[in-house]
Amino acid sequence: MTRLDLHADPVDIACALVDIPSVSGDEAVIAGAVESALGREAHLEVERVGNTVLAMTNLGRPERVVLAGHLDTVPVNENLPLRREGDVLHGLGTVDMKGGDAVFLHLAGTVTEPAHDLTFVFYDCEEVEAARNGLGRIERERPDWLRGDLAIVGEPSNAVIEAGCQGTMRIELRCTGKRAHTARAWMGVNAIHGLAEPLRRLAEYRARDVEIDGLTYREGLQAVRIGGGVAGNVVPDEAVLTVNFRFAPDRTPERAERHLREVFDGFDLSVVDCAAGALPGLSAPAAAGLIEAAGGKAAPKLGWTDVARFAALGMPAVNFGPGDPTLAHTREEHVSATEIRQVAQVLHHFLGK
Amino acid sequence: MTRLDLHADPVDIACALVDIPSVSGDEAVIAGAVESALGREAHLEVERVGNTVLAMTNLGRPERVVLAGHLDTVPVNENLPLRREGDVLHGLGTVDMKGGDAVFLHLAGTVTEPAHDLTFVFYDCEEVEAARNGLGRIERERPDWLRGDLAIVGEPSNAVIEAGCQGTMRIELRCTGKRAHTARAWMGVNAIHGLAEPLRRLAEYRARDVEIDGLTYREGLQAVRIGGGVAGNVVPDEAVLTVNFRFAPDRTPERAERHLREVFDGFDLSVVDCAAGALPGLSAPAAAGLIEAAGGKAAPKLGWTDVARFAALGMPAVNFGPGDPTLAHTREEHVSATEIRQVAQVLHHFLGK
C-alpha cells in the first residue's frame, strides 16, 4: 500500500494520490492510505465510516474550521498514471480534486497548533448520484463531525476563494396532444408543435446577474433535453422539454419554482430535481479571516457543489482549491504545482498561529 | 389447407382468408391457398413468385385492368379468429385488407368473360419496410405483370373510389451548438434553443387544400420526432426535429423539397425519406368507366399507398375497397359484409360485359 507522507511537499502528496486509482465506488485503497497517514498524527482523532475518513483536533479553540474533499474520480479515460511535465501534473484527478485533497492532508499533518480547531473530511462517491455521496452519509449518520464555524471545500477554483454557490433546479414542461395519422393531421393535435411557445420563451429569456456580498452571480435557464415522437407517420401526442435553472443564492428553491411557473405560465410544469444554493456568508468572522489571508479576493461560485450542504447546516462555506474547474472530467485534466503550493500557503497562513 | 371457393359469396371468402393468419413474413399458407384456388380456374394463367401470386386473362381485349391486394397483416392483437356478428366481420385483416382480397378473388373466379383483360396480384410484405414489399419485387423482377391501363388497389376506402394519392417526405432539421456546463451557459450555444424558430414556423404553417380533377387534397406538415440533450447539466450541442410533409400530387418530390427549403430557409435541412404522390388521372377512359360504374363518385386519397407505384408506371390508379381505413391496425378492426358485397357488385358491373 502507498504510504503517504503528510509532511512532504503537497505537490508530492498530490502525485501519490493521483497514482492510487479511485473511481467512485472503488475508494477502499485510497481511503486506507489516507486513514493510515492521519492515524500516525498524534494531534488528530481519526475515524473511518465506510470509505470516508474523518479527523479532528480538539484543542478547545473558540472556532472550528471544517475542510472537506472527495477522494473519488470519474472513470479513467486514458489519463493514468500521472505524468509530470515541469510545473504541471497531468492525469485523472489532478484537478478534481486530488490537488485539493493533498493540500488538506498536508495541513492535517503540519498544522499541529492551529488558530482554530480543525476537522477534516475525506469522502467517497461525490461523482455519482447524490444518494451515495459520502458527505451526505456523514451528515445523516454522524452529523457532529460536520459542525463548525466555516467550511472549506477543496474543489478546484483556480486557487481563488469562491463563495456560496448557485442553486439548481430541473423542470419538465410537458405538452400533450392527440394522435392521428399524418395523412389526416387535422384529426390530431401535435404535442411537439405545442412546445414551440415554451421554447420561444426559453430562447428569449434574459437571465439575471445578481450581486450579493460584492460577488456577481450569473443565472442561467437552459434546455437540457427535448423528446417526443411516436413514428414517422404519426402526429405525436406527447412531447417533453427538460430545462435546467441555475439560480443565484438570493432565491430559495420555492422562489425559483415560482419564477419558473411565471415564465412558463399556461404550461404543464413539474419539478424533477432541485438543490438549494448557498449564500456566500462572507461577513462571518472566520470567513472574513480567510478572505483576508487570501489577499482580500473572492469570486462567486456558479456551479453547485457540496458547499451547499454546509450552507444548509447554517455555516458559511467556500470553495478553495487548485486547478481550473473547466478541465474537470476531461481527459486533459492537469494542474499547476505552483497553484497547489499557493493554496497550501494561504491556508497555512489562515489556519496557523 | 383451407380450400377457397372463389364462386362463393365474397363475404364467405373474406371469412376464410381472415382465419388464415398471415402476419408479414409468414404468408406461405395463405399464398398457397390463393394459388390453388386460382389454379383451378381454366381462364387464368397463374404464376407464383415467392409468396406473391399472379393471375391473368389473355383474351386480347383492347384494355387491361390490374387488381392488386396484399395478403399480409400487421401482428395479431387478440383479434383472431374471426368473429361474425350479424352484418359485421370482426378480426385482424377484415379491413386491411382481406375484404378487398376476397372481392378480387371472387372476381377472378366469376368474371370469366371480362370487358377488359384482367391481371390479379396478391402480394406479401406490404405492412413492413418498403424493401420487402412483394409488389415492389414484381415491379423489379417481373414488370410485365404490372402493365395495364388502370390499376385498382383494394385497400380499404369505405367502398368509395379514392383516386391518386398524396406524396410523403420526411426531413430532418438539425441545429448545432456548443457544449458547456449549464452553470456557465454563456460559454456554450444551446442547440435545443435553436429549434425554437423552425418549430414556430411549423406550428404557424397553414397547409394548402388543393383541387385536382374535382378532388380536394389536404396537405399537412407535422413534426413527428424531436430529440436533443446530453445530460441534465450540459448545454446540448445538437438537436434534431423530424418533420413529415404530406403533399398533394400536383407537387413532385423536387417541388415539395424546394417548398420545404423555403419554409425552413436558414436552417440545416436534409431529406431522409420520400415517396412521390400520384395524380388521380380520372380522365383516362378505363378510369372514367370505373367511376361511372361506381355512380360517378370519387374522393381524394390522402395517405400514401401502393397506388403510387402504378402511377409511377404511368397508369391511372385508384384505391377501392371495403372497410374504414381509420380502423386499420387497430385491435377493433371490423368491416360490414354489405360493404364487401357492394364493392364486388360495382366491380362486377365495371368488369363484366
Boltz contact constraints between the chains, C-beta under 6 A:
constraints:
  - contact:
      token1: [A, 170]
      token2: [B, 232]
      max_distance: 6.0
  - contact:
      token1: [A, 182]
      token2: [B, 220]
      max_distance: 6.0
  - contact:
      token1: [A, 182]
      token2: [B, 222]
      max_distance: 6.0
  - contact:
      token1: [A, 182]
      token2: [B, 244]
      max_distance: 6.0
  - contact:
      token1: [A, 182]
      token2: [B, 246]
      max_distance: 6.0
  - contact:
      token1: [A, 183]
      token2: [B, 246]
      max_distance: 6.0
  - contact:
      token1: [A, 183]
      token2: [B, 302]
      max_distance: 6.0
  - contact:
      token1: [A, 183]
      token2: [B, 303]
      max_distance: 6.0
  - contact:
      token1: [A, 185]
      token2: [B, 220]
      max_distance: 6.0
  - contact:
      token1: [A, 185]
      token2: [B, 222]
      max_distance: 6.0
  - contact:
      token1: [A, 190]
      token2: [B, 222]
      max_distance: 6.0
  - contact:
      token1: [A, 190]
      token2: [B, 223]
      max_distance: 6.0
  - contact:
      token1: [A, 192]
      token2: [B, 223]
      max_distance: 6.0
  - contact:
      token1: [A, 192]
      token2: [B, 226]
      max_distance: 6.0
  - contact:
      token1: [A, 193]
      token2: [B, 203]
      max_distance: 6.0
  - contact:
      token1: [A, 193]
      token2: [B, 223]
      max_distance: 6.0
  - contact:
      token1: [A, 196]
      token2: [B, 199]
      max_distance: 6.0
  - contact:
      token1: [A, 196]
      token2: [B, 200]
      max_distance: 6.0
  - contact:
      token1: [A, 196]
      token2: [B, 203]
      max_distance: 6.0
  - contact:
      token1: [A, 199]
      token2: [B, 196]
      max_distance: 6.0
  - contact:
      token1: [A, 199]
      token2: [B, 199]
      max_distance: 6.0
  - contact:
      token1: [A, 200]
      token2: [B, 196]
      max_distance: 6.0
  - contact:
      token1: [A, 203]
      token2: [B, 193]
      max_distance: 6.0
  - contact:
      token1: [A, 203]
      token2: [B, 196]
      max_distance: 6.0
  - contact:
      token1: [A, 220]
      token2: [B, 182]
      max_distance: 6.0
  - contact:
      token1: [A, 220]
      token2: [B, 185]
      max_distance: 6.0
  - contact:
      token1: [A, 222]
      token2: [B, 182]
      max_distance: 6.0
  - contact:
      token1: [A, 222]
      token2: [B, 185]
      max_distance: 6.0
  - contact:
      token1: [A, 222]
      token2: [B, 190]
      max_distance: 6.0
  - contact:
      token1: [A, 222]
      token2: [B, 235]
      max_distance: 6.0
  - contact:
      token1: [A, 223]
      token2: [B, 190]
      max_distance: 6.0
  - contact:
      token1: [A, 223]
      token2: [B, 192]
      max_distance: 6.0
  - contact:
      token1: [A, 223]
      token2: [B, 193]
      max_distance: 6.0
  - contact:
      token1: [A, 224]
      token2: [B, 229]
      max_distance: 6.0
  - contact:
      token1: [A, 224]
      token2: [B, 232]
      max_distance: 6.0
  - contact:
      token1: [A, 225]
      token2: [B, 229]
      max_distance: 6.0
  - contact:
      token1: [A, 226]
      token2: [B, 192]
      max_distance: 6.0
  - contact:
      token1: [A, 226]
      token2: [B, 226]
      max_distance: 6.0
  - contact:
      token1: [A, 226]
      token2: [B, 228]
      max_distance: 6.0
  - contact:
      token1: [A, 227]
      token2: [B, 227]
      max_distance: 6.0
  - contact:
      token1: [A, 228]
      token2: [B, 226]
      max_distance: 6.0
  - contact:
      token1: [A, 229]
      token2: [B, 224]
      max_distance: 6.0
  - contact:
      token1: [A, 229]
      token2: [B, 225]
      max_distance: 6.0
  - contact:
      token1: [A, 232]
      token2: [B, 170]
      max_distance: 6.0
  - contact:
      token1: [A, 232]
      token2: [B, 224]
      max_distance: 6.0
  - contact:
      token1: [A, 235]
      token2: [B, 222]
      max_distance: 6.0
  - contact:
      token1: [A, 244]
      token2: [B, 182]
      max_distance: 6.0
  - contact:
      token1: [A, 246]
      token2: [B, 182]
      max_distance: 6.0
  - contact:
      token1: [A, 246]
      token2: [B, 183]
      max_distance: 6.0
  - contact:
      token1: [A, 302]
      token2: [B, 183]
      max_distance: 6.0
  - contact:
      token1: [A, 303]
      token2: [B, 183]
      max_distance: 6.0
